[in-house]
Amino acid sequence: MNSIAGGGSFITFPALLAAGVPAISANATNTFSSLPGYMVGAWVMRKDMLKVRKQLPRYVLISFIGGCLGAWLLLRTPEAKFVEIVPWLLLFATVLFIFGGQLNQFITRHTAHHRHASIAGVVSLTALLLIICIYGGFFNAGLGIISLSFLALAGMSDIRTMTGLKLLISSCVSIIAVILFIFEGTIAWQPGLAVLAGTVTGGAIAANISRHLPQNIVRNFVILASICITGWFFYDVYFRG
């Protein structure tokens, strides 16, 4: 799903919870399982990112700082409080998944004539990227979509460069977050490695599947699954006695 249409976290995160992994640990484990996919993708698209090589150190530094802060916030959040937040995080990620493409197009259209930001604009974009990376360290689902929207807002239009940067940001955020999670003993290794094996296997065979399976079918399945899962979490957390 991740390789063909994205949205795999909508399945793996609830699956980890269903396997008995506590919510914060499931979130940390899901970030760990997603990391290799980000890193491989960023490496494959490394040449496309050379077009903006001067900006790479800033993106990397902000991603590390934001990911560290987000992971730190997650580890300091009480389990019960995080469980209450999960439905809203899933709803946010679901809306982003459904409308992320339209959002990127809207931002691209309205920033096409404003590519040369002032100092205030650069500071604002830096602060926005930091907030996005904090979110990614706290809850990884939807990070890629938000990153693409940010890059469009920053005035970029080359989709390959944007995709590479999205993967680089996700990699840096997840690397520092996973380091903190390992240090705190938050990752559930056995189920995490099972998800990781599925992620790697799925990525390896996705190229063949994608030739025969229309992307919109997978995307519609992800949307349906994410809506159902989000609805279940709201029911389970707020309405089930």
N, C-alpha and C positions, 0 to 999 in steps of 0.2 A: 504493500500500500504506500509506504513512504517513497519508494523509488518511482512508482507509476503516477500517483496522484497526491501524495502527502497525507497527513492526518493519522499516521499509525499510532501516535500517542493516545488517540481517543480509544483505542482498543487495548494497548499494552498497559496503560496506567490502571484502568478498571480491572484488567486481568490480574495484575499484581495484587490489587486489593482483594479480589475474589480468592486469590491463593493464600490469603491470610497475612499479607504483608501490611504493617501499619501505614497509615496515610503518608506521613512525612518520609518514612523509609521507602515507600513505593514511589514517591515523587523523585527522591534522590536516586533510586535504582533505575528509574526510567531515564533520567538524565545520563547516567552512566551507560546505559544500553544504547542510547542514541549517539553518543560521542564518536564512535568509530565511523559511522556513516557521514557525519559532518566532516571529519578529518580527511577521509578518503575523497569526498566530493571537493573539498577545498584544494587538495593536492592536485586533483585532475584538472581543475580550472585555474591553477596558479598563474599560467601565462596570460589569461584574460585579465587578471587583477593588476598586471604590470602597467596597464594603461593609467592607473591611478596610484602608482608606487609611492608618490610623495605623501599620500594620505594614509597609507597602510600602517605606519607606526602609531598614528593617532587612534585609528580604529582598534588596533590590537590593544593598546594601553587602556583605552576606555572600556573595552570589552572585558579585560581582566579585572579592572576595578569594579565595574558594575556586577559582573558575575560573582565576585568575591562578596560584595555587599549583599546581593540577593540571597546567596547561599547562607551567609551569616544570619540574615533575617529569618530564613526558613528554619534554621537550627535553633533559633531563639523563640520560635513561635510554639506555644503549647499545642499538643496534639489535638485536643478537643476544639481549640479555636481554628486550627488549620482545616479540620474536617468541616467546619461551618463555612469556611471560605471556598472549599473545593468546588461546590456547584457554581459559584459565581465565576471562578477562574475557568471552568469548563464552558460556561455560557459565553464568556468573553472570547475564548479560543474558537468556539463554534461559529460565532458571528464573524470573526476574522476569517475563518476558513471559507465561509459561504460568500462573504462580500469583499474579501481581500483583493481579488482581481479588479473589481470595479473601483475600489478605493485607490489602488495603485494607478489606474488609468485616470481617475479624477485628479489625483495629485500631480501626475505627469503633465496633464493638459494645462493645469493652472500654475505650474512652475516653469513652463517651457521658455518664458521670456525673462526669467529672473534667476539665471544660473550663477551670476556673480554676486555672492552674498557679501554684505557689509560685515564689519567686525562684530556688531551686535547679532547679526544673523548667524555667524560662525559660532559665537558663544551659545546662542539659543539651540542650534543644531547639536552642539556638543553636549549640552545639558539634556536634550531630548534623547540622544543616543545613550547616555549614561542611565537614564530612567528605563529605557528599553532593555538594557543589559541587566539592570537590577531585577526587572521582571523575569528575564530569562534565567537568572540564577535562582530565583525563587520558585518559578513554575515554568518549565521549558516549553510546554505546548503552545504553539502559535508564535514562537519567537521568530521563525523564518519569515512569516507573513508580515509581521510588524517591521522587521528589518528591511524587507523590500519596500514597504511604504516609506520608511525613513529615507532610504537611498533615492527614491523618486522625489521626495521632498527636498533632498539635498541637491537636486538638479541632474541626476544621472538618468540616462535613457538606454544605454547599451545593456540588454538583458543578460548577456553572458557575464559581463563585468559585475553587474548587480547580483547575479546568482552566486558568483564566486565570492564576493564580499559578504553576502548573506551567510554563506557556509563558513567563511573565516570568522565572522562575528560569533556565530553559533558555536564554532569549535573553541574559541578562546573563552567564551562565557562558560561553556560546559567543562573545559579542562580545569579551570580554577575552582569551579563549583565541586567537581568530582574529587579534587584533591582535599577540599575541606570535608566532604562527606566521608571520604576514606579515613581521614584523621579522626573524625568524630564517631566512626564505626556505624554510619547510618545506612550504608548500602547492604541490601540483602543479596549476598553473592550468588547463592544457588539459583533462585528465580531470575536474578539479573543476568547471569550467564546464559540461561535458557532463552531469555528475550534477545540477548546479544547474538546468540547463535541464529535465531530466527531472522534478525535484522540483516546479518551478513549473508545468510543463505538467500533471503528474499532479494537483497540487492544484486546478488550474483545471477539470479535467474530472471530478474525483472526485465532485462533487455529483450529476452525471447518472448516473455509473456506480453510485453507492451506492443509487440508487433501484431498480436492477434486479439487483444482485449482493448476495446475503446476506452480511452481515459475517462470519458464522461460517465461510463458505467461505474467505474471504481470510485470516481468522485461522488456520484450520487449515493453510492453505498456508504461512503464515509460520512456524508452529510446526514443520511438517515440514522446511521449508528450513533453519531455524535449527538443528534437531537434526542434520541431515545435514552442514551446514557446520561446526558445532562438532566433530562426530565426525571430519570430514576434517582439521581443524586439529590435533586431538590426534594423529591417525595421522601426519600430515605432520611434526609437530614432534618427537614422542617415539618413534615406532615405525618410520618409514621410514628405512632405512639410507642 
